[in-house]
Each structure stands twice: as C-alpha cells, then as structure tokens.
C-alpha cells in the first residue's frame, strides 16, 4: 500500500499540502488503521509526508507549515476566531462557525476545534 500511496503523491494526484486522513485511506484501500500507520511511517521516512507535531493529521510534504513555534494548531485557532470577533466579522449575538466548520477550515478534528475555543463559546457550556 505504501507504494500505491507513493505513486499518488509523486504523480501529483495528491498535491503538496493535501491532508491525509486515516479513514479516507482505510476506505480507499480496505485496510486496517495499523496498515495505514505503517505505510505513512514509510512515506514520512522518505520525506513525502509530514506532520506538524504528534497527533496531527499527516499531509503531503512540499507545502510546509510555518516553522515550529512551540504552539499547537489549537493555540492558533483561538486567536484567529478572537481576531474575527474584534474586527467585526461577527457582531454581538452572531454565531461563530460551528465546530465542524472550524475543524474543516483548519484540517483538524472536531475535538481539537472544541479544545481551541473557550468553554463559554461552545454549545452547552
């Protein structure tokens, strides 16, 4: 499977910067999560796939994230949303994007999006 994934990357089918999810790869090839992890490890070792830090989704190398600053992606989401509120993108009483929309925008899980916001900003808090 690593060979097939390598081909998708090198032929441009998966361009630099594309986020790769385990679920998508599992569904595409009908393999276990462990098989996907092993294939991605090989591709990481070959420099074709990168991760920003442990626990983040892998993506095709070539369109690198900014240099590591010691902050996590969830630490970057909070100031971005606050900035939008301060700039008037969201008026008092407006809803900010849903957790699903934030997760999609930042290519993170909904759980990461939830952790990035103050508890009073999320439904049921």
Backbone as CSV, one residue per row, in Angstrom:
resi,resn,N_x,N_y,N_z,CA_x,CA_y,CA_z,C_x,C_y,C_z
1,UNK,0.820,-1.181,0.000,0.000,0.000,0.000,0.869,1.252,0.000
2,UNK,2.014,1.245,0.676,2.898,2.409,0.682,3.312,2.766,-0.741
3,UNK,3.515,1.752,-1.577,3.893,2.005,-2.974,2.769,2.713,-3.720
4,UNK,1.540,2.291,-3.488,0.394,2.930,-4.142,0.218,4.369,-3.657
5,UNK,0.404,4.598,-2.356,0.309,5.954,-1.822,1.426,6.826,-2.385
6,UNK,2.633,6.263,-2.464,3.773,6.995,-3.027,3.462,7.431,-4.462
7,UNK,2.849,6.528,-5.249,2.512,6.847,-6.634,1.513,8.001,-6.700
8,UNK,0.515,8.007,-5.824,-0.476,9.091,-5.813,0.189,10.434,-5.508
9,UNK,1.202,10.405,-4.656,1.896,11.638,-4.286,2.825,12.085,-5.410
10,UNK,3.633,11.162,-5.926,4.641,11.554,-6.923,4.035,11.903,-8.279
11,UNK,2.870,11.340,-8.600,2.263,11.695,-9.894,1.380,12.942,-9.803
12,UNK,1.303,13.536,-8.593,0.550,14.767,-8.426,-0.926,14.576,-8.138
13,UNK,-1.382,13.303,-8.083,-2.798,13.043,-7.767,-3.136,13.627,-6.394
14,UNK,-2.185,13.525,-5.460,-2.308,14.158,-4.151,-1.256,15.246,-4.101
15,UNK,-1.645,16.506,-4.252,-0.684,17.607,-4.324,-0.086,17.956,-2.959
16,UNK,1.018,18.690,-2.972,1.615,19.147,-1.709,0.588,19.915,-0.887
17,UNK,0.583,19.635,0.397,-0.337,20.296,1.309,-1.620,19.538,1.558
18,UNK,-1.909,18.525,0.756,-3.155,17.765,0.955,-3.090,17.006,2.274
19,UNK,-4.126,17.156,3.066,-4.221,16.441,4.339,-4.702,15.031,4.062
20,UNK,-4.044,14.076,4.693,-4.392,12.665,4.516,-5.037,12.165,5.795
21,UNK,-6.235,11.636,5.706,-6.876,11.086,6.899,-6.792,9.572,6.861
22,UNK,-6.635,9.008,8.017,-6.576,7.552,8.121,-7.848,6.936,7.563
23,UNK,-9.000,7.531,7.916,-10.280,6.970,7.472,-10.382,6.943,5.950
24,UNK,-9.952,8.025,5.294,-10.017,8.070,3.831,-9.135,6.988,3.211
25,UNK,-7.943,6.828,3.741,-7.016,5.834,3.186,-7.523,4.422,3.475
26,UNK,-8.059,4.214,4.674,-8.628,2.904,5.009,-9.748,2.554,4.046
27,UNK,-10.615,3.495,3.780,-11.745,3.240,2.892,-11.259,2.999,1.458
28,UNK,-10.299,3.776,1.018,-9.783,3.667,-0.338,-9.154,2.300,-0.602
29,UNK,-8.402,1.800,0.368,-7.671,0.544,0.171,-8.250,-0.648,0.939
30,UNK,-9.248,-0.416,1.781,-9.853,-1.514,2.530,-8.885,-2.185,3.485
31,UNK,-8.099,-1.369,4.196,-7.085,-1.905,5.111,-7.328,-1.392,6.524
32,UNK,-6.590,-1.931,7.463,-6.725,-1.534,8.860,-5.994,-0.225,9.134
33,UNK,-6.314,0.366,10.259,-5.638,1.598,10.689,-4.141,1.342,10.881
34,UNK,-3.803,0.174,11.367,-2.396,-0.168,11.589,-1.635,-0.230,10.263
35,UNK,-2.282,-0.746,9.232,-1.648,-0.800,7.908,-1.419,0.607,7.361
36,UNK,-2.388,1.496,7.580,-2.239,2.882,7.141,-1.085,3.532,7.893
37,UNK,-1.032,3.321,9.206,0.040,3.909,10.016,1.409,3.446,9.531
38,UNK,1.542,2.161,9.232,2.823,1.629,8.757,3.205,2.256,7.413
39,UNK,2.238,2.392,6.515,2.513,2.985,5.203,2.903,4.452,5.347
40,UNK,2.201,5.185,6.196,2.518,6.597,6.391,3.881,6.785,7.046
41,UNK,4.256,5.861,7.915,5.594,5.923,8.515,6.659,5.791,7.440
42,UNK,6.470,4.868,6.517,7.425,4.710,5.406,7.501,5.982,4.558
43,UNK,6.343,6.566,4.287,6.312,7.781,3.479,6.912,8.974,4.227
44,UNK,6.707,9.006,5.545,7.326,10.050,6.367,8.842,9.922,6.321
45,UNK,9.320,8.680,6.457,10.764,8.422,6.418,11.369,8.812,5.075
46,UNK,10.577,8.709,4.005,11.047,9.065,2.662,10.901,10.558,2.375
47,UNK,10.302,11.305,3.324,10.139,12.741,3.150,8.962,13.136,2.274
48,UNK,8.048,12.205,2.015,6.891,12.505,1.174,5.671,12.963,1.965
49,UNK,5.661,12.663,3.255,4.550,13.017,4.125,5.153,13.666,5.368
50,UNK,4.458,14.661,5.896,4.933,15.314,7.110,3.778,15.526,8.075
51,UNK,4.133,15.671,9.337,3.153,16.051,10.350,3.746,17.220,11.106
52,UNK,2.873,18.086,11.550,3.341,19.275,12.251,3.866,18.903,13.628
53,UNK,3.138,18.058,14.290,3.544,17.567,15.602,2.756,16.307,15.886
54,UNK,3.139,15.602,16.916,2.483,14.349,17.254,0.988,14.568,17.427
55,UNK,0.205,13.695,16.837,-1.238,13.752,16.989,-1.959,14.552,15.919
56,UNK,-1.217,15.164,15.003,-1.885,15.914,13.945,-1.982,15.044,12.702
57,UNK,-2.889,15.406,11.834,-3.066,14.638,10.599,-1.870,14.828,9.685
58,UNK,-1.442,13.751,9.066,-0.333,13.874,8.117,-0.798,14.578,6.847
59,UNK,0.149,15.187,6.159,-0.170,15.793,4.877,0.995,15.581,3.928
60,UNK,0.712,15.724,2.647,1.729,15.542,1.623,2.753,16.659,1.788
61,UNK,4.026,16.292,1.809,5.110,17.254,2.004,5.240,18.168,0.790
62,UNK,5.929,19.262,0.999,6.204,20.162,-0.101,5.629,21.539,0.114
63,UNK,4.536,21.624,0.824,3.934,22.911,1.157,3.938,22.963,2.676
64,UNK,5.104,23.249,3.206,5.337,23.087,4.637,4.567,24.085,5.485
65,UNK,4.299,23.634,6.682,3.733,24.529,7.680,4.805,25.518,8.080
66,UNK,4.434,26.619,8.696,5.454,27.537,9.208,6.342,26.809,10.210
67,UNK,7.533,27.328,10.395,8.480,26.708,11.327,7.813,26.526,12.684
68,UNK,8.162,25.429,13.329,7.580,25.124,14.630,7.862,26.253,15.609
69,UNK,6.843,26.667,16.313,6.985,27.754,17.270,6.732,27.286,18.688
70,UNK,6.451,26.013,18.842,6.129,25.502,20.155,4.650,25.620,20.475
71,UNK,3.854,26.108,19.530,2.420,26.205,19.750,1.724,25.118,18.946
72,UNK,0.560,24.767,19.396,-0.216,23.755,18.693,-1.214,24.439,17.773
73,UNK,-1.799,23.679,16.890,-2.798,24.240,15.971,-3.981,24.798,16.751
74,UNK,-4.349,24.152,17.847,-5.477,24.687,18.604,-5.118,26.029,19.223
75,UNK,-3.826,26.272,19.494,-3.409,27.575,20.002,-3.468,28.644,18.916
76,UNK,-3.536,28.250,17.662,-3.635,29.207,16.572,-5.085,29.505,16.203
77,UNK,-5.982,28.571,16.458,-7.392,28.767,16.111,-8.018,29.839,17.002
78,UNK,-7.763,29.772,18.303,-8.375,30.706,19.249,-8.108,32.159,18.882
79,UNK,-6.828,32.563,18.676,-6.594,33.971,18.338,-7.218,34.369,17.001
80,UNK,-7.283,33.432,16.063,-7.886,33.746,14.765,-9.369,34.062,14.931
81,UNK,-10.080,33.255,15.685,-11.513,33.495,15.903,-11.703,34.786,16.700
82,UNK,-10.871,34.999,17.720,-10.972,36.244,18.509,-10.732,37.462,17.624
83,UNK,-9.743,37.357,16.721,-9.444,38.459,15.807,-10.652,38.767,14.925
84,UNK,-11.323,37.716,14.454,-12.510,37.932,13.619,-13.614,38.630,14.416
85,UNK,-13.764,38.274,15.676,-14.762,38.932,16.533,-14.364,40.397,16.718
86,UNK,-13.091,40.652,17.014,-12.619,42.022,17.241,-12.717,42.889,15.989
87,UNK,-12.554,42.292,14.806,-12.632,43.044,13.554,-14.079,43.253,13.094
88,UNK,-15.028,42.675,13.821,-16.428,42.873,13.470,-16.967,41.889,12.457
89,UNK,-16.194,40.836,12.142,-16.707,39.812,11.236,-17.959,39.190,11.857
90,UNK,-17.931,39.044,13.174,-19.092,38.558,13.911,-19.540,39.663,14.846
91,UNK,-20.786,40.058,14.734,-21.361,41.094,15.599,-21.860,40.446,16.879
92,UNK,-22.091,41.271,17.913,-22.649,40.708,19.148,-23.940,39.940,18.838
93,UNK,-24.023,38.750,19.353,-25.184,37.903,19.133,-25.053,36.957,17.949
94,UNK,-24.085,37.227,17.037,-23.859,36.318,15.910,-23.225,35.023,16.409
95,UNK,-23.461,33.994,15.656,-22.810,32.721,15.966,-21.480,32.655,15.232
96,UNK,-20.477,32.118,15.918,-19.211,31.856,15.239,-19.397,30.561,14.453
97,UNK,-18.474,30.229,13.544,-18.638,28.982,12.783,-18.783,27.776,13.713
98,UNK,-19.493,26.783,13.231,-19.686,25.562,14.021,-18.349,24.860,14.221
99,UNK,-18.313,23.966,15.182,-17.091,23.196,15.414,-16.705,22.407,14.163
100,UNK,-17.703,21.878,13.458,-17.433,21.136,12.228,-16.810,22.019,11.162
101,UNK,-17.314,23.265,11.048,-16.765,24.198,10.053,-15.343,24.603,10.422
102,UNK,-15.093,24.862,11.707,-13.730,25.195,12.143,-12.793,24.018,11.914
103,UNK,-13.261,22.819,12.225,-12.437,21.626,12.028,-12.060,21.476,10.559
104,UNK,-13.007,21.691,9.674,-12.734,21.582,8.238,-11.772,22.670,7.782
105,UNK,-11.979,23.888,8.259,-11.125,25.010,7.846,-9.668,24.801,8.242
106,UNK,-9.445,24.238,9.429,-8.082,24.054,9.925,-7.557,22.629,9.736
107,UNK,-8.330,21.770,9.117,-7.947,20.368,8.902,-7.578,19.684,10.215
108,UNK,-8.451,19.852,11.196,-8.274,19.215,12.494,-9.554,18.465,12.841
109,UNK,-9.507,17.700,13.906,-10.705,17.004,14.344,-11.647,17.988,15.042
110,UNK,-12.900,17.603,15.170,-13.872,18.421,15.884,-13.436,18.576,17.345
111,UNK,-12.853,17.527,17.907,-12.376,17.598,19.299,-11.294,18.671,19.448
112,UNK,-10.382,18.761,18.485,-9.344,19.792,18.532,-9.968,21.175,18.391
113,UNK,-10.924,21.309,17.487,-11.619,22.593,17.339,-12.312,22.969,18.641
114,UNK,-12.948,22.006,19.301,-13.640,22.265,20.575,-12.642,22.724,21.635
115,UNK,-11.490,22.050,21.721,-10.473,22.424,22.718,-9.882,23.802,22.441
116,UNK,-9.968,24.268,21.199,-9.361,25.550,20.849,-10.188,26.743,21.288
117,UNK,-11.451,26.518,21.624,-12.343,27.616,21.982,-12.611,27.630,23.480
118,UNK,-12.799,28.828,24.039,-13.185,28.890,25.450,-14.502,28.138,25.657
119,UNK,-14.672,27.471,26.791,-15.893,26.682,27.025,-17.180,27.480,26.832
120,UNK,-17.161,28.765,27.133,-18.402,29.562,27.010,-18.776,29.800,25.545
121,UNK,-17.868,29.508,24.604,-18.150,29.715,23.185,-18.803,28.502,22.549
122,UNK,-18.780,27.362,23.204,-19.314,26.158,22.598,-20.681,25.827,23.180
123,UNK,-21.512,25.208,22.363,-22.882,24.879,22.735,-22.891,23.999,23.987
124,UNK,-23.790,24.302,24.860,-23.973,23.504,26.052,-23.053,23.881,27.185
125,UNK,-22.283,24.967,26.982,-21.374,25.392,28.047,-21.909,26.605,28.755
